[in-house]
């Protein structure tokens, strides 16, 4: 954690790191996930001196997103991600499709 971090952010970092380790991530990867998440939250709330555009303009916080950007998780892309891709490809009937049907329609 950067010097001068609040005790709240220290607790947040430890919690995220422990959660990542519980999910089976290596200690090094868990520390990286925790640091990136906490730094992004610090930037969003104005606690850091510098912040990138991606950190401050995201519509969802890291916690609200909950891994939605992941395409390689246990279940692959989320149904919402598949639906968005189907919309971009103009696949008809997508609104009534299940996740499995969307995957088949997209050729996955």
VENLIN-V853360 format. One record per backbone hydrogen bond with DSSP energy under -1.0 kcal/mol. CO is the residue of the C=O (numbers start at 1). NH is the residue of the N-H. E is the energy in kcal/mol with one decimal. If there is no record, write none. Layout:
<<CO | NH | E> <CO | NH | E>>
This chain:
<<2 | 5 | -1.4> <6 | 10 | -1.9> <7 | 11 | -2.4> <8 | 12 | -2.5> <9 | 13 | -2.6> <10 | 14 | -2.2> <11 | 15 | -2.5> <12 | 16 | -2.5> <13 | 17 | -2.6> <14 | 18 | -2.6> <15 | 19 | -2.3> <16 | 20 | -2.3> <17 | 21 | -2.2> <18 | 22 | -2.3> <19 | 23 | -1.4> <20 | 25 | -2.3> <21 | 24 | -1.4> <26 | 30 | -2.9> <27 | 31 | -2.3> <28 | 32 | -1.8> <29 | 33 | -2.6> <30 | 34 | -2.4> <31 | 35 | -2.7> <32 | 36 | -2.6> <33 | 37 | -2.4> <34 | 38 | -2.7> <35 | 39 | -2.7> <36 | 40 | -2.1> <37 | 41 | -2.2> <38 | 42 | -2.5> <39 | 43 | -2.2> <40 | 44 | -2.6> <41 | 45 | -1.8> <42 | 47 | -2.8> <43 | 46 | -1.1> <52 | 56 | -1.3> <53 | 57 | -2.1> <61 | 65 | -2.1> <62 | 66 | -1.6> <67 | 70 | -1.7> <78 | 82 | -2.3> <79 | 83 | -2.8> <80 | 84 | -2.4> <81 | 85 | -2.0> <82 | 86 | -2.5> <83 | 87 | -2.4> <84 | 88 | -2.2> <85 | 89 | -1.9> <86 | 91 | -2.5> <87 | 90 | -1.0> <93 | 96 | -1.1> <94 | 97 | -1.2> <98 | 102 | -2.5> <99 | 103 | -2.4> <100 | 104 | -2.2> <101 | 105 | -2.6> <102 | 106 | -1.9> <103 | 108 | -3.0>>
